[in-house]
């Protein structure tokens, strides 16, 4: 009674004063601690209970297993369930839900299927809670979203929680098309989507920049009235920014009555990608004027915008203010932005100096970014030093070796190019063909390097050759051609023709 009324101290005094305690008293005290979030006390009492030989019932085992799960110890929760079964206690519905959630956290579909089998044998597969948990478990375990969808389709009665679980399952794997179909079926079924539904789908559309479904969702949000949910509108700003529709993102941003760091950061990133660095900096200043302090992500966004627009002074000033004004200690990603800022502006030695004086060891990716800038600005002197540094780090990223090779080939250093090829062979590094997915209005289609399987390949390559000629006329050929077969091309001093080319240019299939 005292435990249920929240008087745990009184309940514990009564409990400690008992000369004889049965399983009911132990279980009541443990459950009381668990209900108040006193996990440590509950676990200590459970261990004491077992040490004194008292019998724990199914409710207590479930309570303790759930505590372990909430403490981020899913394997311990599963171990307790195994002990519970070994002690002869039947697994009930609550046990199965805890076990399936634990399997979700450790991504173990094998154990999840075993518990699923127990669910069926126990005739608990008709429970909505168990079904929803199974959908979540299969969705989170690697590439088993299809199993989750099969279970979803076989569920006769679906609550909104069931629909949301399936939507979240597809969202985890960035399957926007499948998620959109589930959302449409949800609306047609007569169920009313709630905040969780909209946030799940809007975040997915923003993450994959799916403009088609994002616009449909935007219309739905406007009609159904979700004006008070900031996270939803932030997702819309993020989606339009990533899709390159910066004017629409700005319009959505302007209609928002409440804004936070995420709102500003999403739009700053959008302007940065579009090369409108000054607008990004102005927006950043507006954020500061609105008494919204930047975080590490906002600083990355505005520094990247400065880098893409060649705003060296502005970027340097913002970097300096990080620690002095905003109280943010620069991280690796901020130094990377600063290096990129100088490198794009052709200040390669300054960028190299920053890398060598960084408080933390620069990653291979940062050195590779500087190497790419050396190739663009045809600075072989700095480029060779950076290339040697990359080779010393024994990077396993094939793209880094491509950058080194491209630089040597552009400079006509064929001996060094051959040495890079030998290093790649010795280290077992091979360049995989570049592939990108592009939304052409009727779903996503793959674009891959050198693919001639498309029936439109002759027309595609004819157009491609015309583009390459135009690029050659303005002096950009060296930036798009690869070198040697491993790098996706055929290139030599005697033969300037090519068959395949740089990974960043794809061929529609």
N, C-alpha and C positions, 0 to 999 in steps of 0.2 A: 504494500500500500504506500509506504513512504517513498519507495523508489519510483513508483509510477507518478507520484505527486511532485517529484523533483527534489524531495528532501533526502538527498543521498547521504549526507552526514548522519542524519538520524537513523536512516536505514542501515548504515554500516555499523553504528553503535549497537543497534538491536541484533544485527547479524553476528557481530563479534561476541555479544553476550550470550549467544545460544550455546548450550552445552552439546546439543545434538543437532546437526544440520543434515537435512535431506537434499535430494537433487533439486527440489522446487526452490528452496531457499538460495542455494548456490546459483541456480539459473536466473532467479529474480534479481539477484545482486549484480551479476555479470551483465544482464540485459539492461539494467538501470544505468550502469556506467557507459555502456555502448550507446544508449539513446541520448546521453548528454555529451557524447564526443570524447569521453575520457577513455581513450583506447588503451593507454598504457596500464591503467588500473584494471581494466577489464581483462587484459591478457595476463597480468600478474595473478589475478584471482583465478583465472582458468587454470593456469599452471599449478597453483596451490591446490585447487580442487582435484586435479588429476593425481597430484602427489599424495593426497590424503585418501585416494581410492574412491572418491565419490563418483557416482555415475552421472555423466553429462547426457542430457537428452538431445534430440535432433535440433531443437531450437537453439540450444547453446552452441552446438558445433557450427550451425549456420551463422550464428552471430559472430563467433570468433573468426570463421573463414572470411566473412564479409569485412571484418575489421582489417584483416591482413590484406585484403584486396584494396581497400581504401587507403591503406598505408603504402601502396605501390609495391606490394609483395605478392604478385599473382601465383608464383610457383609455390610459395608457402601456403596460400589458400588451397591450391590443388592438393598439396600434401596432406592438409587437414581433412579434406574431403575423402582422400584415399584411406586415411586412418579411420575415419568415420565408418566407411564401408567395411573395413577390415574388422571393426569392433561389432559388426552385425547390425548396425543401424541402417534402416532403409533410407535411400535418398529421396527427399520430397521435392516439391516444385521449387522451393526457395534454394535448396542445395544445387539444383540443376542450373538455376539462373546465375548463382555465384560462380559455379564452375565454368559456364559458357563465357561469362564476362572475363574470367581469368584467362581462358583460352584466347579471347580476343586481344588481350593485352600482350600476350607473348607470341601472338600470331601462329598458334599451333592448331592447324586444321585437323591434324591427326587425332589429338586428344578431344577436340571439339566434336568430331564425328563419333568418337566413342561415347561421349555424353549424349549426343543426339540419339544414338542407339538405345541408351538407357531411357531417354525421354519416350521413345516409341514403345518400348517394352512395358513402361510404366503407365502407358495410356495418358501421358501428359501433353501429347503433341497438339491437343485441341486448345491448350491454354494460350491466350493472346500474349501474355507476358513472355512465355517460353518461345513462342514463334518469333516475336520481335527480337528477342535476344539471339536466337539462331540466325536471323537475317543479318544482324549486326556482326556476329561472329564470322560468318562466311564472307561477308563483305570486307572485313579487315584482314582476313588471312590471305595475303598475296593476291593471286588472280582468281579468286573464287567468287567474284561478283555474280557470275552466271548461276552458280548454285544458290546464292541468295535470291536471285530473281526467280529461279524455278520454284523455290519454296514460297516466295511471295505470290506467284501466280496460282499456286495450289491452295492458298489460304482463302477460304470462302468469305469469311467476315473480316473486313479490314477496317480498323480504326484509323484515326489520323496519325496515331503513333506508329502504326505499321507502315503507312505511306511514307512518313518522314524517315523511318529506318531504311527503307529501300532507296529513297532519294539520297540519303547520306551515304549509302553503300556505293552508289554510282559516283557520287561526288568525290569520295576518297580516291577513286581511280581516274578522276578527271574525265569521266564519260558523259560529256554534256548532252550528246544526242539522246542517249538512253534515259538520262535524268529528265530531259524535257518531255519525253514521251510519257514517263511516269507522272510528271506534273500535270500534263493535259488529261490523262486518265483520271487523276485525282479530282480535277475540277469537274469533269464530266460525270463522275460518280455521285456528285451531290455533296461531297464533303467540302468544308470550307478551309482552305489553307490558313495556317496561323503564322505567327512571327518566325517560328523555327523553320517552317517550310520555305518561306521567302528568303530568309538569311542563307539557308543551305544552297538554294539554287542561285541566288544573286552572287554569293561568294564564288561559286563554281564558274559562272559566266565571266566574272572578273578575272579569275585565275587563268582561264584559258582564252580570254579575250574573244568569247563567242558573241559576236555582235547581233547575229540574227535572233537567237533565243533571248539575248539580253534585252533587246528592244521590245520583244513580246512581253517579257517579264516587267519591264519598265511601265508599259501600258497597263498591265494588270495591277501593279502597285498603285499607280495613280488613280485608277478607278475604284479600288477597294479600300483606299485610305490607310496607308501605313506611314503617314507623315511624321509620326513621333518616334520612329525607330531609326536612330542615327546610323547604326551599323548597315542597314539596308541601303541608305542613300550614299554612304561611303563606298559601298560595293559598286554602285552604279557609276560614281565618279571614277573609281579605279578601272572599271571595265571600259568605259568610253576612252579613258586616257590611254590604256594599253592598246586599244583598237585603233588609235590614231585619230579619233574623233574629238579632238581637244576642245573645239568650240562647243560641242554638245556637253562635254564634261564640265566646261566652265558655266554653261547655262544651268545644269543641274546643281552645281556648287552655289550659284547665285540664288537659287530658290530655297536653299537650306537655311532654316532659322537658327540652327545650332550646328557648330562645327568644332572639330577637335584636331589633334595632331594628324590623325589618319586622313581626315578630309583634305587638309593642306598638303600633306606629303604626297598623296595620290595625284593631285593636280600639278604639284611641282615636278614630279617624275614625268608626267605627261608632257609638260612644256619642255622639259629637258630632252626627252626623246625626239621631239619635233625640232630641236635646235633653237628654241626660243629661250635662251638662257637669261636674258634680261627680265623677261616676264616671270620666269621662275624665281629669280632673285627678289623681284618686287613682291611676289606672292609670299616669299619667305619673310620679308620685312613686314608685310601686312600681318602675318601670323604672330610675329613678335609684338607688334603694336596692339594686337588683340589679347595680349597677356597669355599667350599659349607658348610655353617653352618647347623648343625643339628637343627631340630625342636622337639617338644614334642613327635611326633610319632616316629621319628628316634631314640630318646632316649629309648622309650619303646621297640623298636625292638632290639636294641643292648643289653639292660639290660636283656631282655627275653632270648636272645641267650646265654648270660653268665650264666643265671640261669639254662638253660637246659643242659649246659655242665659243670657245677660245677666250673666255673671260678670266685671264690669268690673275689679274690684280684682285678682282672680286672673289675669286676662289681662294686665293692666298689669305685675304682678309678674313673670310669666313672660317677658314681652317684655324687661323690664329685665335679667333674668338671662341673656338670650341671650349678650350680649357679656361681661358681668362674671363669670359663673359657668361657662357652657358653651363659651365661646370661639367663638361663632358671630356673625358680622357680619350684622345684619338685611338681608334682601334686599327687593326690591319686593313679593314675595308676603307677607312678614311685616308690612310697613307696611300692605298692603291689609287683612290680618286685623285690625290694630289700628284702622284707620279704620272697618272694619265693626263692630268691637266697640263703639266709641263711637257710631256712627251708629244701630245697633239700639237702644241704650240711650237714644236721644234727645239725646245730647250732641253735637249737630251742629256747633256752633262749635268744640269741641275737635277733632272729626274734621277739620274744614276747616283748622284751624291745623296739624295734623300733615301734611296734604297740602302746605301751602305751605312747610313747613320741612324736608321730606324731602331727604336728600342727593342723590337722583336725581329726575329729572323724573317725576311721576306719569303713569301711562297713562290713556287715555280711559276704560278699564274701571273704574278706581278712582273717578274723578270720577262716573261713571254710577252706581256703587253708592251713593255719598253722595247723589246726586240722588234715587235711589229712596227712600232713608231720609227725605229732606226731604218727599217726597210722602206717605209713610206718616204722618209726624208733623205734616203740614200746616204746615211752616215755609217759607213762600214767600220770606222775606227771604234766608235762606241759599240756598234753592233757586234763586233768580234768579241769584245770583252764580255758583253751580256750573253752571247752564245756560249762562250767557254764556261760561264757561271751556270748556265742551264745544263750543260753537259756534265759538269761536276756534280750537280744535284741528282743526276741519273733519273730524271723525270720519266714517268711511264706514259705520259700524255703524248700520243702520236702527233697531235697538232703542233706541239712545241718544236718537234723535229722538222715539221713542214715549214714552220717559220724560219728556222735556221737555214734550211736548204734553199728556200725562196730568196733569202737575203744573199746567200753565196752565189746563186745562179744569176740574180739580177746584177751582181757586181762582176760576173764573169769569172768567179773563182771556182773553176770546175774541179780542181784537186780537193779543195775543202768540201765541196759538195759530195764528192765520192767518199770522203772520209765519214761524213754524216750518214751516208747510206750504209756504210760498213758498221757503224755504231748501232744503227737501227737493227740491222740483221743480227749482230752479236747479242743484242739485248732482247731480241724477239718482239720488237715493236713494229706493228703494221698499222697503216692508216685505213680505217674503215670508211667506205663511201659516205659522204654527207647526205643526210635525209632530213627534209623539213615537211611539215604538214600545213597546208594552206586552206582556209575556208573560201571556197569559190561560189558560195551562195546556195549550194545544194549538198552541203556536208563537207567534210574535210577530205582532201586528196593529197597523196604523197608526192613530193618533189624530190627527186634523187639525182645525184651526180652521174652523168654519163649513161642514163637509162634510155635505151632505144626501143623498148617494148611497146610504147604507145603507138597506135595507128597514125597518130598525127606527128610522129617523130620527124619526118622529112620537112614539114612546114615549121616545126619548132626549131630545128637546127638551122634552117634557112634564116629565120628571124634572129636566131642567136648569133650567127655569123655577121649579120648586119650590125647588131649591137656591139660586137667585138671590134668591128671596123671603126665604129664611132668612138669607142673607148681608146683605140689605138691612136686616132687622130688627136685626142686631147691628152695623150701621154699616160693613160692609166693601164696599159696592157700588163706591165710588170706586176701590178697589184692583183690581177685576176688570173693570170696564168700560173699553173703549178709546174712542178719540175719532176721528170722521171715518172715511171709507172706507179711507184709506190705513192706518189703525191697526186695521182690522178691526171697525168698529162704526158705529152711527149714534147720535150723542149731541148734545144741544143743551139750552139752558135750558128750551125749551118742551116738548121730547120726551125723556122719561127712559126710553122703551122702547128695546130694542136688538134687533139681529138677530144680529150676530156679536160676539164679545167677546175678552177678553184672551188673548194667545198661550199663556199657561200653562195654560189650560183647553182640553182637546181633546175632539173628538166622535168616538165610535167609528164606524168605517166597516166 
